[in-house]
Amino acid sequence: MKNTLNRPWVLAGLVAAALLAAGCRSSNDDCCSTPATPAATGAAVSAPTKEAQAAMTPQSALTALKAGNARFVAGHPLARNFPADVKATASGQYPFAVVLSCLDSRQPIEIVLDQGIGDIFSARVAGNVLNDDMLGSMEFGCNVSGAKLIAIIGHSNCGAIKGAVDNVVLSNLTGLLGKIQPAIGQVPADVQPRNSKNLEFVDKVSEANVRLVMQQIRERSPILREMLDKGQIGLVGGMYDLSTGVVRFFNN
């Protein structure tokens, strides 16, 4: 019989219990991953199987991402045998989540969430904005390939957000930044000055942009909206702190 600790979601459940014991709130509240995680196990974890993916729920998928970030912050990533995972996933893949994050080189999302080959679908674009291609990829990941969660993760001190608030005009980048503009109006007017030099304002716009993308997913994809309404998948937002490595998740 295979060691059950050879499954990242089993480990995630164990870590989640530790996080709850340490005072981490439920997924309905803002919740920070914390460095209170056990050291990495000696045995290498393996890529997810079809059966393991089917057993996942939206909540357990979120728990796995939170636990992975906690391991990253603590400096205790899970051991992995990447050559073995390459072979194991060559004929099929069963990721448990779709993650849309920023292009920023300081936010390599599989690393900061401590996920390996075959664990998550990763979509990256400056400002973690939504377009038809990203939306179609999410539909593929969830409706076709069985992922149980969509996570939109922005980050602090985001260059794309700075460009949007400063109304930067630069070739094809102009259109991308335009997708962020609606989020600027969601930040209260008393947050001043409203430019890239005010990092508090930049980070508030970044969070508003994450929430905007979450709203757009529901509005623009009948397939994903139906799956969300039926509880077949979950949708969560988050912010990655470049200075600490912590992802703060929120889903409301």
C-alpha positions as MATLAB code, in Angstrom:
seq = 'MKNTLNRPWVLAGLVAAALLAAGCRSSNDDCCSTPATPAATGAAVSAPTKEAQAAMTPQSALTALKAGNARFVAGHPLARNFPADVKATASGQYPFAVVLSCLDSRQPIEIVLDQGIGDIFSARVAGNVLNDDMLGSMEFGCNVSGAKLIAIIGHSNCGAIKGAVDNVVLSNLTGLLGKIQPAIGQVPADVQPRNSKNLEFVDKVSEANVRLVMQQIRERSPILREMLDKGQIGLVGGMYDLSTGVVRFFNN';
ca = [
       0.000    0.000    0.000;
       1.323    3.453   -0.889;
       2.148    5.855    1.894;
      -0.806    8.264    2.137;
       1.616   11.070    2.979;
       2.671   10.764   -0.660;
      -0.326   12.924   -1.591;
      -0.072   16.724   -1.222;
      -3.743   17.137   -0.318;
      -3.402   14.679    2.568;
      -0.479   16.732    3.822;
      -2.535   19.853    3.231;
      -5.242   18.575    5.529;
      -2.724   17.920    8.291;
      -1.184   21.370    7.873;
      -4.634   22.990    7.774;
      -5.406   21.520   11.187;
      -2.192   23.031   12.509;
      -3.075   26.389   10.979;
      -6.534   26.353   12.526;
      -5.062   25.443   15.879;
      -2.722   28.417   15.537;
      -5.687   30.764   15.067;
      -6.100   30.979   11.294;
      -9.679   31.902   10.446;
     -12.087   30.138    8.129;
     -12.004   30.590    4.348;
     -14.892   33.064    4.574;
     -12.508   35.603    6.117;
      -9.242   37.094    4.976;
      -6.698   34.484    5.966;
      -2.943   34.696    5.871;
      -0.714   31.710    5.372;
       1.649   31.521    8.320;
       5.086   30.029    8.801;
       3.689   27.644   11.435;
       4.185   24.501    9.360;
       5.942   21.229   10.042;
       9.229   20.451    8.360;
       9.089   18.790    4.961;
       8.626   15.035    4.995;
      11.459   12.828    3.828;
       9.506   10.919    1.170;
       8.921   12.703   -2.125;
       5.318   13.583   -2.939;
       3.930   12.420   -6.255;
       1.874   14.095   -8.974;
      -1.918   13.947   -8.523;
      -3.925   11.062   -9.948;
      -7.403   11.071  -11.457;
      -8.811    9.473   -8.310;
      -7.133   11.996   -6.039;
      -8.407   14.910   -8.137;
     -11.946   13.522   -8.031;
     -11.767   13.282   -4.245;
     -10.836   16.953   -3.901;
     -13.414   19.626   -3.079;
     -13.182   23.389   -3.636;
     -12.466   23.815    0.071;
      -9.761   21.152    0.226;
      -8.165   22.665   -2.886;
      -8.013   26.042   -1.145;
      -6.608   24.370    1.962;
      -3.872   22.815   -0.186;
      -2.878   26.226   -1.609;
      -2.830   27.826    1.850;
      -0.760   25.003    3.259;
       1.647   25.189    0.333;
       2.229   28.902    0.857;
       2.767   28.305    4.567;
       5.441   25.730    3.744;
       7.098   28.197    1.344;
       7.178   30.962    3.939;
       8.584   28.561    6.547;
      11.257   27.323    4.160;
       9.990   23.730    4.298;
       8.831   22.830    0.758;
       7.775   19.279    0.089;
      10.355   16.970   -1.410;
       9.665   16.167   -5.062;
      11.101   13.823   -7.661;
      10.642   15.916  -10.789;
      11.974   13.353  -13.303;
       9.509   10.808  -11.903;
       6.665   13.346  -12.066;
       7.496   14.129  -15.694;
       7.075   10.451  -16.551;
       3.969   10.038  -14.380;
       2.156   12.958  -16.028;
       3.247   12.355  -19.630;
       0.022   10.533  -20.511;
      -2.403   12.708  -18.536;
      -2.814   15.516  -15.997;
      -5.177   15.999  -13.059;
      -4.512   19.435  -11.483;
      -6.714   20.495   -8.579;
      -6.705   24.278   -9.207;
      -6.380   26.997  -11.836;
      -4.300   29.969  -10.698;
      -4.207   33.308  -12.526;
      -1.328   35.467  -11.311;
       0.874   38.329  -12.453;
       3.787   38.043  -14.858;
       6.103   39.548  -12.220;
       9.318   37.524  -11.857;
       9.162   37.889   -8.064;
       5.898   35.928   -7.913;
       6.666   32.491   -9.411;
       3.347   31.054   -8.402;
       4.136   27.317   -8.268;
       7.090   28.080   -6.018;
       5.305   30.453   -3.628;
       2.413   27.971   -3.315;
       4.800   24.992   -3.122;
       3.132   23.059   -5.941;
       4.823   20.682   -8.354;
       4.406   19.215  -11.811;
       0.768   18.346  -12.476;
      -0.649   20.087   -9.387;
      -2.077   23.329  -10.807;
      -2.883   25.057  -14.068;
      -0.857   28.285  -14.010;
      -1.860   31.316  -16.111;
       0.308   34.423  -15.884;
      -0.092   37.874  -17.416;
       0.925   41.362  -16.309;
      -1.601   42.674  -13.796;
      -3.355   39.262  -13.664;
      -5.990   40.724  -15.986;
      -8.744   38.691  -17.633;
      -9.214   38.266  -21.372;
     -11.034   35.739  -23.547;
      -8.003   33.474  -23.782;
      -7.554   33.373  -20.019;
     -11.270   32.771  -19.550;
     -11.250   29.941  -22.077;
      -8.250   28.432  -20.299;
     -10.153   28.493  -17.018;
     -13.123   26.790  -18.665;
     -10.800   24.117  -19.996;
      -9.109   23.672  -16.639;
     -12.340   23.310  -14.677;
     -15.035   22.028  -17.031;
     -12.861   19.749  -19.145;
      -9.935   18.798  -16.927;
     -11.591   18.680  -13.510;
      -9.871   21.403  -11.458;
     -11.892   22.305   -8.354;
     -10.776   25.874   -7.677;
      -9.950   29.107   -9.491;
      -7.577   31.423   -7.629;
      -6.782   34.973   -8.738;
      -3.628   36.198   -7.018;
      -2.317   39.737   -7.342;
       0.677   41.122   -5.492;
       2.044   44.148   -3.687;
       3.993   46.894   -5.457;
       2.730   45.722   -8.854;
       4.293   47.433  -11.872;
       1.233   46.900  -14.065;
      -0.990   48.524  -11.440;
       1.444   51.444  -11.227;
       1.270   51.860  -14.985;
      -2.515   51.866  -14.898;
      -2.835   54.468  -12.140;
      -0.298   56.700  -13.912;
      -2.090   56.299  -17.270;
       0.992   54.962  -19.033;
       0.702   54.746  -22.820;
       3.053   52.273  -24.492;
       2.138   50.313  -27.620;
       0.287   47.058  -26.813;
       0.726   47.596  -23.076;
      -1.813   50.421  -23.238;
      -4.708   48.044  -23.884;
      -3.646   45.714  -21.097;
      -3.451   48.548  -18.579;
      -6.874   49.693  -19.697;
      -8.316   46.473  -18.280;
      -7.135   47.578  -14.835;
      -8.617   51.077  -15.019;
     -12.098   50.115  -13.694;
     -10.482   48.885  -10.460;
      -9.075   52.330   -9.717;
     -12.555   53.714   -9.184;
     -13.269   51.042   -6.580;
     -10.694   52.531   -4.192;
     -12.195   55.178   -1.837;
     -11.528   58.757   -2.898;
      -9.922   59.617    0.432;
      -6.911   57.409   -0.393;
      -4.515   60.070   -1.626;
      -2.400   60.748   -3.601;
      -3.758   58.544   -6.365;
      -0.540   57.755   -8.203;
       2.211   55.138   -8.277;
       4.257   56.866   -5.596;
       1.596   56.019   -3.010;
       2.172   52.308   -2.442;
      -0.888   52.043   -0.194;
      -3.024   53.242   -3.093;
      -1.236   50.912   -5.524;
      -1.891   47.887   -3.305;
      -5.547   48.835   -2.783;
      -6.001   49.089   -6.558;
      -4.269   45.718   -6.939;
      -6.717   44.078   -4.535;
      -9.652   45.815   -6.231;
      -8.352   44.481   -9.545;
      -8.352   40.921   -8.181;
     -11.955   41.350   -7.072;
     -12.833   42.841  -10.464;
     -11.443   39.769  -12.239;
     -13.429   37.501   -9.910;
     -16.579   39.424  -10.822;
     -15.769   39.285  -14.540;
     -15.360   35.511  -14.427;
     -18.930   35.155  -13.194;
     -20.283   37.702  -15.647;
     -18.480   36.505  -18.767;
     -18.505   32.714  -18.438;
     -21.911   30.999  -18.152;
     -20.086   27.655  -17.845;
     -18.021   28.706  -14.849;
     -20.906   30.613  -13.270;
     -23.058   27.483  -13.365;
     -20.273   25.372  -11.868;
     -19.771   27.972   -9.132;
     -23.497   28.144   -8.372;
     -23.640   24.355   -8.089;
     -20.634   24.266   -5.792;
     -18.644   22.157   -8.239;
     -15.772   24.646   -8.177;
     -14.694   27.490   -5.948;
     -13.419   30.993   -6.692;
     -10.965   32.793   -4.420;
      -8.853   35.922   -4.583;
      -5.570   36.654   -2.917;
      -2.670   39.067   -2.578;
       0.985   38.048   -2.481;
       3.296   40.202   -0.365;
       6.636   40.625   -2.127;
       8.386   41.468    1.149;
       7.215   38.462    3.199;
       6.247   35.753    0.707;
       2.801   35.436    2.310;
      -0.368   35.028    0.229;
      -3.420   36.526    1.917;
      -6.510   34.811    0.550;
     -10.010   36.247    0.445;
     -13.157   35.006   -1.277;
     -15.767   37.672   -0.667;
];
